[in-house]
Amino acid sequence: MTSLYPAIEPHDRGLLDVGDGHRLYWEVSGNPHGKPAVVLHGGPGAGTNPVQRRHFDPAAYRIVLVDQRGSGRSVPHVSDPDADLTANTTWHLVADLERLRAHLGIDRWLVLGGSWGATLAIAYAQRHPERVTELVLRGVFLLRESELDWLYRGGAGAIFPEAWHDFRALVPPGADPLAAYQRLLTDPDPDVRTRAAVAWSTWEGATVSLVPNPALVAQYADPVFAVAFARIALHYFTHGGWLDEGQLLRDAPRLAGIPGRIVQGRYDVVCPPTSAWELRQAWPDARLAIVPQAGHATGDPGVLEALRAATDEFRPAG
């Protein structure tokens, strides 16, 4: 895709001990002396992807990718049924980013995040605004009850009734889908856990693109991916992300002075545009680009181009 920079390989990587028994996989690519930028993956629990290196000009940026606790190549991985999620919260992840920044000798960095990664990016920037040069957000998710209601309690089901039927098939009549899936994901029977994880993950895979994408659906239905994706997501969503209701929007004034670019698909069913719109109204230093023919997926038409335009805009001169 011409909107992506050429594929590159990391020139540095490691496992950072962040305490609580967790070690985070991190990698650095691009220019070792370039402008620092960190990518925060979605899910939560999805892990990093090599494509995320390609949102940045490798001659200009020092590009950091990190797998959040329990995800990707970080250890322990949450697919281990004995993996403890107690020390896996939004604020643990925010603290982890500060440890990684210090470990890499970075003073300030651009923060890019999509979906849950946008949630984490906003939380991090509100806690540590002095460490953020710019924010680039895609598919804004503010982790409010209204957003969870939309995706998991019926709103989006009106647009994807077939996939919603399959998702609801494991939920007892009258039960809350989030609570029901949380029980299934903690069932002592591993077959029950895996079946529930695949059903949970497949629902998002079915809704993520404007036009159905069989390859994405297959990725989300892969049990290895699905178990981590579902288990961590349910852990976060049933705890409200350890945020007060509406906290990220309430605290948007803390982003004052941080330039922001928000890329949002017009037909994003996973994270509807209203959240991006409301965030932009509360954050005057941000600009919002609504991509007219896109849903939630990064690969939908126009999304990659808008992300590259944002990182190019913030690229250092020379």
C-alpha positions in Angstrom: 0.0 0.0 0.0 1.5 3.3 -1.1 0.2 5.0 2.0 2.5 2.9 4.2 6.2 3.5 4.4 8.4 0.5 3.4 8.6 -2.5 5.7 11.5 -2.3 8.1 12.9 -4.5 10.9 13.8 -3.5 14.4 17.3 -2.6 15.3 16.8 -3.0 19.0 14.4 -5.1 21.2 14.1 -6.6 24.6 11.9 -7.6 27.5 11.5 -5.0 30.2 10.7 -6.1 33.8 7.9 -3.8 35.0 7.2 -5.6 38.2 4.3 -7.8 39.3 5.9 -10.7 37.4 5.4 -9.0 34.0 8.1 -8.5 31.3 7.1 -6.4 28.3 8.3 -7.0 24.8 9.5 -3.8 23.2 11.2 -3.0 19.9 12.7 0.1 18.2 13.0 0.6 14.5 13.7 3.5 12.2 16.3 6.2 12.8 18.0 5.7 16.2 18.5 9.4 16.5 15.1 10.4 15.1 12.0 11.9 16.7 10.7 9.3 19.3 7.2 7.9 18.7 5.4 5.1 20.4 2.5 3.0 19.1 -0.1 1.7 21.5 -2.0 -1.3 20.2 -5.7 -2.0 20.5 -7.8 -4.7 22.0 -6.8 -4.5 24.8 -4.9 -7.7 24.3 -4.4 -7.6 20.5 -0.6 -7.1 20.6 1.6 -5.2 18.1 1.8 -5.7 14.4 4.8 -5.0 12.1 2.6 -2.8 10.0 2.5 -0.3 12.8 6.1 0.5 12.2 5.1 1.7 8.7 2.9 4.6 9.8 6.1 6.7 10.2 8.9 7.9 8.0 11.8 5.6 9.1 14.4 8.2 8.2 12.8 10.8 10.6 11.3 8.8 13.5 12.6 6.5 16.2 9.6 4.1 16.3 8.8 2.2 19.5 6.3 -0.7 19.6 5.4 -2.4 22.9 3.2 -5.3 23.7 1.0 -4.5 26.7 0.8 -6.8 29.8 -0.3 -10.3 28.8 -0.3 -9.5 25.1 1.8 -10.4 22.1 5.3 -11.4 23.1 5.1 -10.0 26.6 5.2 -12.6 29.4 3.3 -14.2 31.0 0.8 -14.4 28.2 -2.8 -14.2 29.2 -3.6 -17.3 27.2 -2.1 -19.2 30.1 -5.2 -19.9 32.2 -3.1 -19.4 35.3 -2.0 -15.9 34.2 -3.1 -13.5 36.9 -4.8 -10.3 35.7 -4.8 -8.6 39.1 -1.9 -6.3 38.1 -3.2 -5.6 34.6 -5.2 -2.3 34.7 -5.2 0.9 32.7 -3.0 2.6 35.3 -0.5 -0.3 35.4 -0.1 0.1 31.6 0.3 3.9 32.0 3.1 3.3 34.5 4.6 0.7 32.2 4.9 3.3 29.4 6.8 5.7 31.7 9.2 2.9 32.7 9.8 2.1 29.0 10.3 5.7 28.1 12.9 6.1 30.9 14.5 2.8 29.9 15.0 3.9 26.4 16.3 7.3 27.4 13.5 9.2 25.8 12.4 12.6 27.2 9.2 13.2 25.2 7.5 11.2 22.4 4.7 11.3 20.0 2.0 8.8 21.0 -0.1 7.0 18.4 -3.0 4.7 19.4 -6.1 3.2 17.8 -9.3 2.0 19.4 -8.2 0.7 22.9 -4.8 2.1 22.0 -6.5 5.6 21.7 -8.0 5.1 25.2 -4.7 4.3 26.7 -3.0 7.1 24.8 -5.5 9.6 26.2 -5.1 8.3 29.7 -1.3 8.4 29.5 -1.3 11.9 28.1 -3.7 13.2 30.8 -1.5 11.6 33.5 1.9 12.7 31.9 1.2 15.6 29.5 4.8 16.9 29.9 6.0 13.7 28.2 3.8 13.9 25.0 4.8 16.0 22.0 1.7 15.1 20.0 -1.2 12.6 20.0 -2.4 10.8 16.9 -5.6 8.8 17.6 -7.7 6.5 15.4 -11.1 5.1 16.1 -11.6 6.9 19.5 -12.9 4.8 22.3 -13.5 6.6 25.6 -14.6 3.4 27.5 -18.0 4.8 28.5 -21.0 2.7 29.4 -22.8 4.1 26.3 -20.0 2.7 24.1 -20.1 -0.7 25.7 -23.9 -0.7 25.5 -23.7 0.1 21.8 -21.3 -2.7 20.8 -22.1 -5.4 23.3 -25.7 -4.9 24.5 -27.5 -4.5 21.2 -27.0 -1.3 19.3 -24.6 -2.6 16.7 -26.6 -5.8 16.4 -29.2 -3.9 14.4 -26.5 -3.4 11.7 -25.0 -6.9 11.8 -27.9 -9.1 12.8 -26.4 -12.4 11.7 -23.2 -11.9 13.6 -25.2 -10.5 16.6 -27.3 -13.7 16.6 -24.1 -15.8 16.8 -22.7 -13.6 19.6 -25.9 -13.8 21.6 -26.1 -17.5 21.2 -23.9 -18.1 24.3 -25.7 -15.6 26.5 -28.7 -16.8 28.6 -32.0 -15.0 28.0 -32.1 -11.8 30.0 -28.5 -11.9 31.0 -26.0 -9.1 30.5 -23.6 -10.1 27.6 -20.5 -8.7 29.4 -21.2 -10.6 32.6 -22.2 -13.8 30.8 -19.0 -13.8 28.7 -16.9 -13.0 31.7 -18.3 -16.1 33.4 -17.7 -18.2 30.3 -14.1 -17.0 30.1 -13.4 -18.1 33.7 -15.1 -21.5 33.3 -13.0 -24.4 34.5 -13.5 -26.3 31.2 -10.9 -25.1 28.7 -13.2 -26.0 25.8 -15.9 -23.7 27.2 -13.4 -20.9 27.6 -12.0 -21.2 24.1 -15.5 -21.4 22.5 -16.5 -18.2 24.3 -13.3 -16.4 23.4 -13.7 -17.2 19.7 -17.4 -16.1 19.8 -16.5 -12.8 21.5 -13.6 -12.1 19.2 -15.4 -13.1 16.0 -18.2 -10.6 16.8 -15.6 -7.8 16.7 -14.0 -9.3 13.6 -17.4 -9.2 11.8 -18.0 -5.6 12.7 -14.6 -4.0 12.3 -14.5 -3.3 8.5 -16.8 -1.3 6.4 -16.9 -4.2 3.9 -16.6 -7.7 5.3 -13.0 -8.9 5.3 -12.6 -12.7 5.5 -8.9 -12.4 6.4 -9.7 -10.2 9.4 -12.6 -12.4 10.5 -10.2 -15.4 10.3 -7.6 -13.6 12.4 -10.1 -12.8 15.1 -11.5 -16.3 15.1 -8.0 -17.8 15.6 -8.2 -19.4 19.2 -4.7 -18.2 20.1 -5.5 -14.6 19.3 -9.1 -14.8 20.6 -8.3 -16.1 24.1 -6.0 -13.2 24.8 -8.2 -10.7 23.0 -11.4 -11.7 24.9 -9.9 -12.4 28.3 -8.1 -9.0 28.6 -11.0 -7.1 27.0 -13.6 -8.5 29.4 -11.3 -7.9 32.3 -11.0 -4.2 31.4 -14.6 -3.7 30.3 -16.3 -5.3 33.3 -14.1 -3.0 35.5 -14.9 0.1 33.5 -11.2 0.4 32.7 -10.6 1.6 36.3 -11.9 5.0 35.1 -14.7 7.1 36.5 -17.6 7.2 34.0 -16.8 9.8 31.4 -13.3 10.5 33.0 -11.3 10.8 29.7 -13.7 13.4 28.3 -14.0 15.2 31.7 -10.2 15.5 31.9 -9.7 16.5 28.3 -8.6 20.0 29.4 -5.4 18.3 30.7 -4.5 17.8 27.0 -4.3 21.6 26.4 -1.2 22.5 24.5 -0.7 19.0 23.0 -1.3 19.0 19.3 -3.7 16.2 18.3 -4.9 14.6 15.1 -7.9 12.3 15.3 -8.7 9.9 12.4 -12.2 8.5 12.5 -14.1 6.3 10.1 -17.5 7.8 9.3 -19.1 4.3 9.5 -17.1 2.9 12.4 -19.5 0.5 14.1 -17.0 -0.6 16.8 -16.3 3.0 18.0 -18.9 5.3 16.5 -17.8 8.8 15.5 -19.7 10.6 18.3 -16.9 9.9 20.8 -14.2 11.4 18.4 -16.5 14.4 17.9 -17.1 15.0 21.6 -13.4 14.7 22.3 -12.5 17.2 19.6 -15.0 19.7 21.1 -13.3 19.3 24.5 -9.8 19.5 23.1 -9.2 22.7 21.0 -5.6 21.7 20.1 -6.9 18.6 18.1 -8.1 18.4 14.6 -10.6 15.7 13.5 -10.5 14.0 10.1 -13.6 11.9 9.5 -12.8 9.4 6.7 -15.9 9.2 4.5 -15.7 5.6 3.2 -14.2 3.8 6.3 -15.3 1.8 9.3 -13.1 0.9 12.2 -10.3 -1.1 10.5 -7.0 0.6 9.8 -7.1 -0.9 6.3 -10.4 0.7 5.3 -10.1 3.2 2.5 -8.5 6.4 3.5 -7.5 5.6 7.0 -3.9 4.8 6.3 -3.6 7.9 4.2 -4.9 10.0 7.0 -2.6 8.5 9.6 0.4 9.0 7.4 -0.6 12.6 6.8 -0.7 13.1 10.6 2.7 11.6 11.2 4.2 13.4 8.2 2.8 16.7 9.6 4.6 16.1 12.9 7.8 14.9 11.2 10.8 17.0 12.1 12.1 19.3 9.5 15.2 18.2 7.6 
